[in-house]
Amino acid sequence: LDIETLAGKTLAVDASIWLIQFVKAMRDDESGSMVRSAHIVGSLRRILKLLFHKIKPVFVFDGGTPALKLRTLSRRRHRRAAHRMVIKET
């Protein structure tokens, strides 16, 4: 599908898929870690490309929490709990 064929149309975008794609794809070449604000930078670039081609994006936030997000939240909880234990010990 050529992007030019969508000119003048409205395109529904699954926002959560976009965000996850950028978090996974945009990595630092040296360390392999996620580029800071990758989800914002990647989304902005893609939105600008759509607008350049006269495509109006409509963002859909639907469904449950993606597995990657659930893993991230779990890691954060564990990290906070570990920090609390260190604080209690000192």
All heavy atoms as an XYZ file, in Angstrom:
720
protein
N       0.845     -1.176      0.000
C       0.000      0.000      0.000
C       0.890      1.239      0.000
O       1.695      1.426      0.913
C      -0.905     -0.017      1.235
C      -1.813      1.172      1.447
C      -2.891      1.221      0.384
C      -2.431      1.098      2.816
N       0.770      2.052     -1.016
C       1.528      3.297     -1.070
C       0.838      4.338     -0.208
O      -0.388      4.499     -0.263
C       1.616      3.821     -2.509
C       2.540      2.981     -3.378
O       3.514      2.441     -2.831
O       2.269      2.875     -4.590
N       1.633      5.049      0.575
C       1.079      6.056      1.479
C       0.312      7.133      0.719
O      -0.662      7.682      1.217
C       2.184      6.645      2.379
C       1.549      7.385      3.555
C       3.130      7.523      1.583
C       2.512      7.713      4.663
N       0.728      7.394     -0.510
C       0.062      8.428     -1.314
C      -1.397      8.083     -1.603
O      -2.216      8.976     -1.807
C       0.807      8.653     -2.634
C       2.163      9.295     -2.478
C       3.280      8.285     -2.161
O       3.063      7.065     -2.307
O       4.359      8.737     -1.745
N      -1.748      6.799     -1.596
C      -3.136      6.405     -1.877
C      -4.081      6.778     -0.739
O      -5.293      6.767     -0.913
C      -3.245      4.883     -2.133
O      -2.824      4.186     -0.962
C      -2.398      4.466     -3.323
N      -3.516      7.112      0.428
C      -4.341      7.488      1.577
C      -4.545      8.994      1.697
O      -5.209      9.456      2.625
C      -3.704      6.957      2.864
C      -3.567      5.432      2.952
C      -2.776      5.042      4.188
C      -4.929      4.768      2.944
N      -3.986      9.756      0.784
C      -4.103     11.214      0.833
C      -5.570     11.633      0.892
O      -6.415     11.102      0.175
C      -3.424     11.844     -0.370
N      -5.857     12.573      1.799
C      -7.211     13.086      1.950
C      -8.122     12.202      2.787
O      -9.295     12.518      2.959
N      -7.592     11.118      3.320
C      -8.409     10.195      4.110
C      -8.061     10.283      5.588
O      -7.062     10.857      5.981
C      -8.209      8.770      3.613
C      -8.664      8.604      2.172
C      -8.646      7.189      1.748
C      -9.163      7.159      0.299
N      -9.208      5.871     -0.248
N      -8.928      9.695      6.398
C      -8.697      9.595      7.834
C      -8.218      8.180      8.128
O      -8.785      7.210      7.617
C      -9.997      9.885      8.606
O     -10.439     11.210      8.272
C      -9.781      9.788     10.097
N      -7.174      8.071      8.947
C      -6.571      6.782      9.252
C      -6.651      6.521     10.749
O      -6.175      7.323     11.553
C      -5.104      6.780      8.805
C      -4.311      5.519      9.066
C      -4.810      4.379      8.179
C      -2.834      5.775      8.808
N      -7.280      5.416     11.134
C      -7.331      5.020     12.548
C      -6.008      4.369     12.913
O      -5.509      3.495     12.204
C      -8.477      4.053     12.788
N      -5.419      4.819     14.010
C      -4.112      4.333     14.456
C      -4.262      3.729     15.847
O      -4.796      4.373     16.744
C      -3.100      5.501     14.505
C      -1.779      5.045     15.091
C      -2.910      6.117     13.131
N      -3.791      2.489     16.007
C      -3.765      1.866     17.324
C      -2.562      2.451     18.058
O      -1.412      2.054     17.824
C      -3.655      0.351     17.193
C      -3.765     -0.366     18.524
O      -3.369      0.232     19.568
O      -4.227     -1.507     18.541
N      -2.823      3.404     18.921
C      -1.754      4.158     19.580
C      -0.838      3.270     20.410
O       0.379      3.460     20.414
C      -2.360      5.263     20.445
N      -1.388      2.292     21.097
C      -0.548      1.453     21.957
C       0.454      0.647     21.128
O       1.596      0.458     21.552
C      -1.400      0.528     22.826
O      -2.161     -0.344     22.041
N       0.061      0.201     19.949
C       0.990     -0.537     19.094
C       2.122      0.372     18.640
O       3.291     -0.009     18.660
C       0.266     -1.174     17.896
C      -0.599     -2.324     18.384
C       1.266     -1.647     16.842
C      -1.420     -2.993     17.322
N       1.797      1.598     18.244
C       2.840      2.550     17.849
C       3.829      2.752     18.983
O       5.036      2.712     18.779
C       2.214      3.889     17.495
C       1.894      4.091     16.060
C       1.694      3.145     15.112
C       1.723      5.358     15.420
N       1.391      3.738     13.922
C       1.406      5.087     14.080
C       1.779      6.672     15.853
C       1.172      6.107     13.163
C       1.540      7.677     14.942
C       1.241      7.406     13.616
N       3.318      3.001     20.173
C       4.201      3.291     21.306
C       5.128      2.116     21.594
O       6.335      2.293     21.797
C       3.372      3.648     22.535
C       2.500      4.900     22.394
C       1.630      5.075     23.626
C       3.331      6.131     22.134
N       4.593      0.909     21.588
C       5.403     -0.273     21.848
C       6.437     -0.468     20.744
O       7.595     -0.805     21.006
C       4.517     -1.530     21.988
C       3.592     -1.407     23.189
C       5.359     -2.792     22.066
C       4.298     -1.242     24.517
N       6.046     -0.239     19.497
C       6.992     -0.380     18.390
C       8.208      0.518     18.584
O       9.347      0.078     18.389
C       6.324     -0.031     17.058
C       5.419     -1.086     16.519
C       4.722     -0.639     15.245
O       4.648      0.532     14.916
N       4.191     -1.609     14.510
N       7.977      1.749     18.976
C       9.097      2.682     19.116
C       9.957      2.354     20.331
O      11.177      2.483     20.269
C       8.601      4.121     19.169
C       7.993      4.562     17.874
C       6.701      5.032     17.825
C       8.714      4.484     16.700
C       6.138      5.420     16.620
C       8.161      4.859     15.486
C       6.867      5.337     15.451
N       9.348      1.919     21.403
C      10.122      1.550     22.590
C      11.045      0.376     22.256
O      12.195      0.334     22.677
C       9.187      1.206     23.766
C       9.929      0.514     24.884
C       8.516      2.479     24.280
N      10.542     -0.579     21.466
C      11.344     -1.753     21.128
C      12.344     -1.473     20.016
O      13.437     -2.040     20.011
C      10.425     -2.899     20.715
C       9.569     -3.418     21.860
C       8.822     -4.635     21.466
C       9.706     -5.774     21.758
N       9.261     -7.046     22.006
N      11.997     -0.621     19.067
C      12.835     -0.438     17.876
C      13.910      0.629     18.032
O      14.996      0.489     17.478
C      11.957     -0.095     16.679
N      13.631      1.694     18.751
C      14.583      2.803     18.829
C      15.563      2.555     19.976
O      15.263      2.846     21.125
C      13.840      4.132     18.985
C      12.996      4.470     17.777
S      12.100      6.019     17.939
C      13.427      7.201     17.762
N      16.727      2.034     19.620
C      17.750      1.679     20.599
C      19.040      2.432     20.320
O      19.363      2.743     19.178
C      18.043      0.171     20.542
C      16.849     -0.694     20.870
C      16.567     -0.636     22.323
N      15.324     -1.311     22.664
C      14.965     -1.526     23.899
N      15.718     -1.124     24.897
N      13.835     -2.110     24.164
N      19.786      2.691     21.374
C      21.085      3.322     21.267
C      22.048      2.342     20.599
O      22.106      1.177     20.976
C      21.591      3.722     22.657
C      22.921      4.423     22.595
O      22.947      5.615     22.263
O      23.931      3.755     22.891
N      22.805      2.814     19.602
C      23.711      1.933     18.868
C      24.800      1.329     19.751
O      25.199      0.187     19.566
C      24.362      2.690     17.705
C      23.368      3.013     16.596
O      22.365      2.288     16.487
O      23.601      3.986     15.862
N      25.278      2.098     20.702
C      26.391      1.632     21.526
C      25.941      0.730     22.683
O      26.472     -0.350     22.883
C      27.178      2.816     22.069
C      27.902      3.588     20.982
C      28.649      4.799     21.516
O      28.848      4.890     22.736
O      29.014      5.642     20.700
N      24.974      1.196     23.452
C      24.582      0.457     24.652
C      23.420     -0.506     24.427
O      23.210     -1.425     25.216
C      24.199      1.434     25.770
O      23.006      2.119     25.429
N      22.649     -0.284     23.389
C      21.478     -1.118     23.143
C      20.274     -0.745     23.983
O      19.224     -1.365     23.893
N      20.434      0.285     24.831
C      19.309      0.701     25.677
C      18.346      1.574     24.882
O      18.698      2.123     23.832
C      19.827      1.458     26.906
O      20.499      2.625     26.507
N      17.139      1.672     25.397
C      16.107      2.457     24.717
C      16.520      3.923     24.620
O      17.065      4.488     25.559
C      14.785      2.375     25.482
C      13.648      3.109     24.793
S      12.138      3.158     25.771
C      12.439      4.594     26.762
N      16.264      4.515     23.462
C      16.500      5.942     23.285
C      15.504      6.678     24.159
O      14.307      6.348     24.176
C      16.325      6.339     21.805
C      16.396      7.832     21.620
C      17.359      5.635     20.944
N      15.987      7.652     24.902
C      15.109      8.408     25.794
C      13.986      9.053     24.996
O      14.223      9.649     23.945
C      15.916      9.469     26.533
C      15.118     10.156     27.579
C      15.973     11.024     28.426
N      15.160     11.539     29.512
C      15.534     12.484     30.320
N      16.718     13.021     30.190
N      14.737     12.895     31.271
N      12.770      8.915     25.483
C      11.563      9.466     24.853
C      11.324      8.912     23.453
O      10.742      9.583     22.605
C      11.617     10.993     24.818
O      11.771     11.520     26.111
N      11.750      7.682     23.206
C      11.603      7.070     21.885
C      10.147      7.051     21.432
O       9.857      7.299     20.264
C      12.154      5.643     21.911
N       9.237      6.780     22.357
C       7.817      6.712     21.998
C       7.288      8.062     21.533
O       6.462      8.136     20.631
C       6.999      6.183     23.168
C       7.120      6.978     24.423
N       8.317      7.123     25.107
C       6.206      7.682     25.118
C       8.113      7.882     26.171
N       6.843      8.225     26.200
N       7.815      9.130     22.093
C       7.374     10.473     21.700
C       7.991     10.868     20.365
O       7.300     11.326     19.453
C       7.723     11.498     22.796
C       6.950     11.162     24.076
C       7.431     12.924     22.330
C       7.381     11.946     25.284
N       9.295     10.688     20.257
C      10.008     11.053     19.032
C       9.472     10.255     17.845
O       9.174     10.819     16.782
C      11.527     10.836     19.197
C      12.252     11.037     17.877
C      12.091     11.757     20.260
N       9.336      8.937     18.021
C       8.848      8.097     16.934
C       7.426      8.443     16.519
O       7.117      8.522     15.327
N       6.572      8.666     17.491
C       5.177      9.024     17.176
C       5.110     10.357     16.455
O       4.375     10.499     15.468
C       4.334      9.076     18.450
O       4.234      7.800     19.028
N       5.867     11.321     16.919
C       5.859     12.643     16.279
C       6.311     12.533     14.827
O       5.684     13.110     13.926
C       6.743     13.623     17.047
C       6.802     15.036     16.474
C       5.423     15.674     16.449
C       7.774     15.889     17.271
N       7.380     11.788     14.585
C       7.863     11.620     13.204
C       6.798     10.986     12.320
O       6.571     11.415     11.192
C       9.115     10.752     13.191
C      10.343     11.450     13.693
C      11.526     10.517     13.637
N      12.726     11.153     14.161
C      13.818     10.508     14.486
N      13.872      9.196     14.344
N      14.867     11.159     14.950
N       6.149      9.952     12.840
C       5.140      9.263     12.044
C       3.919     10.146     11.803
O       3.349     10.157     10.713
C       4.742      7.961     12.735
C       4.338      6.895     11.758
C       4.076      5.580     12.431
N       5.241      4.715     12.378
C       5.261      3.505     12.913
N       4.216      3.029     13.552
N       6.336      2.748     12.809
N       3.509     10.893     12.820
C       2.378     11.820     12.669
C       2.695     12.869     11.610
O       1.868     13.165     10.743
C       2.035     12.495     14.016
C       1.461     11.468     14.989
C       1.069     13.666     13.816
C       1.407     11.945     16.429
N       3.893     13.436     11.691
C       4.291     14.462     10.711
C       4.303     13.902      9.294
O       3.906     14.586      8.350
C       5.649     15.051     11.074
C       5.661     15.905     12.342
C       7.084     16.304     12.719
C       4.774     17.130     12.191
N       4.743     12.660      9.145
C       4.740     12.041      7.813
C       3.311     11.893      7.293
O       3.031     12.181      6.132
C       5.432     10.678      7.855
C       5.531     10.019      6.501
C       6.356      8.757      6.548
C       6.517      8.180      5.152
N       7.430      7.034      5.144
N       2.401     11.450      8.169
C       1.006     11.316      7.755
C       0.428     12.677      7.354
O      -0.239     12.805      6.320
C       0.164     10.696      8.873
C       0.441      9.222      9.183
C      -0.346      8.789     10.413
C       0.129      8.342      7.994
N       0.669     13.689      8.167
C       0.145     15.022      7.870
C       0.741     15.580      6.578
O       0.050     16.241      5.802
C       0.399     15.965      9.044
C      -0.352     15.616     10.333
C       0.063     16.549     11.459
C      -1.861     15.642     10.118
N       2.021     15.323      6.342
C       2.675     15.763      5.106
C       1.946     15.196      3.888
O       1.792     15.859      2.873
C       4.145     15.331      5.098
C       4.854     15.641      3.825
C       5.345     16.919      3.592
C       5.030     14.668      2.842
C       6.000     17.222      2.410
C       5.684     14.959      1.656
C       6.167     16.243      1.435
N       1.485     13.957      4.014
C       0.785     13.294      2.913
C      -0.727     13.542      2.961
O      -1.489     12.838      2.301
C       1.079     11.791      2.924
C       2.465     11.466      2.502
N       2.882     11.497      1.200
C       3.564     11.129      3.228
C       4.156     11.182      1.124
N       4.602     10.956      2.354
N      -1.142     14.523      3.762
C      -2.565     14.926      3.853
C      -3.449     13.801      4.384
O      -4.595     13.627      3.969
C      -3.097     15.410      2.500
C      -2.264     16.464      1.823
C      -2.415     17.789      2.504
C      -1.788     18.907      1.686
N      -0.554     19.413      2.172
N      -2.910     13.051      5.323
C      -3.654     11.971      5.973
C      -3.941     12.413      7.399
O      -3.031     12.844      8.109
C      -2.842     10.662      5.979
C      -2.501     10.247      4.546
C      -3.592      9.560      6.713
C      -1.434      9.176      4.462
N      -5.201     12.320      7.812
C      -5.585     12.736      9.157
C      -5.613     11.518     10.082
O      -6.463     10.637      9.933
C      -6.952     13.412      9.141
C      -7.355     13.905     10.516
C      -8.588     14.778     10.566
C      -9.703     14.405      9.676
N     -10.952     15.114      9.963
N      -4.662     11.456     11.055
C      -4.665     10.317     11.974
C      -5.681     10.505     13.103
O      -5.862     11.601     13.620
C      -3.241     10.305     12.528
C      -2.780     11.714     12.430
C      -3.506     12.321     11.256
N      -6.355      9.427     13.454
C      -7.246      9.387     14.606
C      -6.698      8.276     15.500
O      -6.557      7.135     15.066
C      -8.700      9.067     14.198
C      -9.578      8.905     15.426
C      -9.239     10.138     13.282
N      -6.363      8.624     16.736
C      -5.698      7.675     17.619
C      -6.701      6.925     18.479
O      -7.574      7.519     19.096
C      -4.661      8.393     18.482
C      -3.587      8.997     17.633
C      -3.660     10.321     17.248
C      -2.535      8.225     17.183
C      -2.691     10.876     16.429
C      -1.562      8.761     16.364
C      -1.640     10.094     15.991
N      -6.538      5.605     18.501
C      -7.431      4.726     19.242
C      -6.631      4.104     20.383
O      -5.561      3.526     20.157
C      -7.989      3.620     18.319
C      -8.897      2.677     19.095
C      -8.709      4.239     17.129
N      -7.146      4.256     21.585
C      -6.569      3.616     22.763
C      -7.589      2.583     23.213
O      -8.565      2.907     23.876
C      -6.300      4.645     23.868
C      -5.257      5.642     23.496
C      -5.588      6.788     22.785
C      -3.935      5.428     23.845
C      -4.613      7.712     22.441
C      -2.960      6.340     23.501
C      -3.301      7.487     22.803
N      -7.389      1.333     22.815
C      -8.394      0.311     23.030
C      -7.742     -0.961     23.553
O      -6.593     -1.242     23.261
C      -9.102      0.013     21.705
C     -10.328     -0.852     21.873
O     -10.905     -0.859     22.967
O     -10.707     -1.519     20.902
N      -8.478     -1.684     24.327
C      -8.014     -2.984     24.771
C      -7.232     -2.924     26.068
O      -7.093     -1.890     26.704
N      -6.709     -4.069     26.428
C      -5.964     -4.207     27.668
C      -4.541     -3.692     27.555
O      -4.094     -3.260     26.499
N      -3.840     -3.781     28.673
C      -2.460     -3.339     28.725
C      -1.577     -4.342     27.998
O      -1.647     -5.542     28.269
C      -2.004     -3.213     30.189
O      -2.922     -2.371     30.879
C      -0.614     -2.637     30.293
N      -0.713     -3.871     27.060
C       0.182     -4.787     26.341
C       1.152     -5.488     27.296
O       1.511     -4.950     28.348
C       0.943     -3.863     25.387
C       0.120     -2.619     25.287
C      -0.598     -2.498     26.601
N       1.592     -6.683     26.913
C       2.486     -7.492     27.746
C       3.774     -6.746     28.095
O       4.260     -6.839     29.226
C       2.807     -8.803     27.038
N       4.349     -6.011     27.142
C       5.582     -5.273     27.419
C       5.364     -4.256     28.530
O       6.191     -4.113     29.426
C       6.095     -4.580     26.152
C       7.376     -3.768     26.310
C       8.532     -4.657     26.735
C       7.712     -3.055     25.010
N       4.236     -3.579     28.496
C       3.914     -2.592     29.530
C       3.747     -3.284     30.890
O       4.218     -2.776     31.910
C       2.644     -1.835     29.150
C       2.114     -0.894     30.174
C       2.849      0.404     30.179
C       2.204      1.355     31.155
N       2.490      2.706     30.930
N       3.085     -4.425     30.898
C       2.903     -5.167     32.150
C       4.251     -5.570     32.746
O       4.455     -5.477     33.954
C       2.028     -6.397     31.922
C       0.556     -6.121     31.618
C      -0.164     -7.410     31.244
C      -0.119     -5.436     32.790
N       5.178     -6.032     31.890
C       6.515     -6.399     32.373
C       7.241     -5.176     32.935
O       7.904     -5.253     33.967
C       7.333     -7.044     31.258
C       6.888     -8.462     30.937
C       7.878     -9.179     30.043
N       8.118     -8.531     28.770
C       7.433     -8.767     27.660
N       6.450     -9.644     27.666
N       7.716     -8.137     26.544
N       7.116     -4.044     32.246
C       7.755     -2.807     32.715
C       7.200     -2.410     34.077
O       7.962     -2.058     34.988
C       7.536     -1.663     31.703
O       8.124     -2.042     30.459
C       8.153     -0.361     32.179
N       5.900     -2.453     34.233
C       5.283     -2.098     35.511
C       5.731     -3.042     36.622
O       5.998     -2.605     37.747
C       3.755     -2.108     35.384
C       3.159     -1.037     34.470
C       1.659     -1.256     34.304
C       3.454      0.343     34.989
N       5.842     -4.320     36.306
C       6.297     -5.295     37.290
C       7.729     -5.009     37.721
O       8.052     -5.047     38.910
C       6.188     -6.703     36.711
O       6.689     -7.646     37.621
N       8.600     -4.722     36.760
C       9.998     -4.389     37.090
C      10.076     -3.146     37.967
O      10.862     -3.087     38.911
C      10.813     -4.182     35.814
C      11.249     -5.479     35.158
C      12.302     -5.222     34.090
N      11.842     -4.322     33.053
C      11.381     -4.697     31.871
N      11.328     -5.974     31.558
N      10.987     -3.806     30.991
N       9.254     -2.162     37.664
C       9.244     -0.933     38.470
C       8.819     -1.219     39.905
O       9.399     -0.693     40.854
C       8.314      0.109     37.847
C       8.841      0.718     36.579
C       7.846      1.691     36.005
N       8.293      2.201     34.724
C       7.529      2.858     33.885
N       6.253      3.092     34.183
N       8.012      3.304     32.740
N       7.775     -2.043     40.065
C       7.316     -2.399     41.410
C       8.418     -3.100     42.186
O       8.667     -2.787     43.347
C       6.072     -3.288     41.331
C       4.773     -2.528     41.177
C       3.570     -3.433     41.414
N       3.489     -4.514     40.441
C       2.919     -4.411     39.239
N       2.379     -3.275     38.879
N       2.888     -5.446     38.419
N       9.095     -4.047     41.544
C      10.174     -4.781     42.203
C      11.325     -3.846     42.574
O      11.899     -3.945     43.659
C      10.682     -5.913     41.310
C       9.771     -7.091     41.278
N       8.574     -7.079     40.594
C       9.861     -8.308     41.855
C       7.974     -8.233     40.737
N       8.729     -9.010     41.499
N      11.658     -2.929     41.673
C      12.738     -1.980     41.933
C      12.391     -1.080     43.121
O      13.217     -0.841     43.992
C      12.998     -1.141     40.682
C      14.324     -0.424     40.698
C      14.630      0.307     39.407
N      14.205     -0.447     38.234
C      13.667      0.098     37.153
N      13.487      1.385     37.068
N      13.302     -0.645     36.128
N      11.147     -0.594     43.157
C      10.723      0.254     44.281
C      10.774     -0.519     45.597
O      11.225      0.005     46.618
C       9.312      0.798     44.041
C       9.275      2.016     43.145
C       7.927      2.712     43.214
N       6.832      1.880     42.760
C       6.358      1.850     41.523
N       6.889      2.618     40.603
N       5.354      1.073     41.213
N      10.317     -1.759     45.567
C      10.332     -2.580     46.778
C      11.772     -2.806     47.248
O      12.049     -2.730     48.446
C       9.645     -3.917     46.517
N      12.682     -3.066     46.321
C      14.089     -3.270     46.680
C      14.677     -2.002     47.285
O      15.417     -2.059     48.278
C      14.889     -3.694     45.454
N      14.345     -0.847     46.719
C      14.842      0.425     47.265
C      14.285      0.675     48.662
O      14.992      1.187     49.536
C      14.508      1.594     46.335
C      15.308      1.606     45.076
N      16.680      1.666     45.062
C      14.922      1.562     43.779
C      17.106      1.657     43.816
N      16.062      1.589     43.012
N      13.037      0.317     48.865
C      12.451      0.490     50.203
C      13.182     -0.371     51.230
O      13.409      0.059     52.360
C      10.969      0.136     50.176
C      10.114      1.183     49.522
C       8.632      0.873     49.691
N       7.882      1.670     48.766
C       7.139      1.195     47.772
N       7.024     -0.109     47.600
N       6.497      1.988     46.961
N      13.551     -1.601     50.823
C      14.275     -2.489     51.743
C      15.652     -1.906     52.080
O      16.068     -1.954     53.234
C      14.438     -3.870     51.108
C      13.127     -4.624     50.935
S      12.284     -4.934     52.509
C      13.379     -6.137     53.211
N      16.308     -1.333     51.100
C      17.629     -0.727     51.331
C      17.491      0.454     52.289
O      18.278      0.616     53.208
C      18.281     -0.285     49.998
C      19.497      0.589     50.245
C      18.631     -1.510     49.159
N      16.458      1.242     52.096
C      16.226      2.402     52.946
C      15.946      1.960     54.394
O      16.448      2.539     55.337
C      15.082      3.274     52.402
C      15.525      3.951     51.108
C      14.620      4.300     53.425
C      14.422      4.646     50.351
N      15.148      0.900     54.560
C      14.833      0.396     55.902
C      16.083     -0.110     56.609
O      16.230      0.018     57.808
C      13.800     -0.727     55.829
C      12.401     -0.233     55.575
C      11.434     -1.407     55.577
C      10.022     -0.931     55.298
N       9.065     -2.036     55.298
N      16.993     -0.713     55.850
C      18.204     -1.277     56.427
C      19.190     -0.195     56.850
O      20.026     -0.440     57.728
C      18.883     -2.222     55.426
C      18.079     -3.481     55.182
C      18.673     -4.328     54.076
O      19.712     -3.963     53.504
O      18.078     -5.382     53.770
N      19.132      0.967     56.239
C      20.091      2.029     56.595
C      19.572      2.934     57.668
O      18.538      2.955     58.133
C      20.442      2.885     55.362
O      19.254      3.420     54.801
C      21.188      2.076     54.347
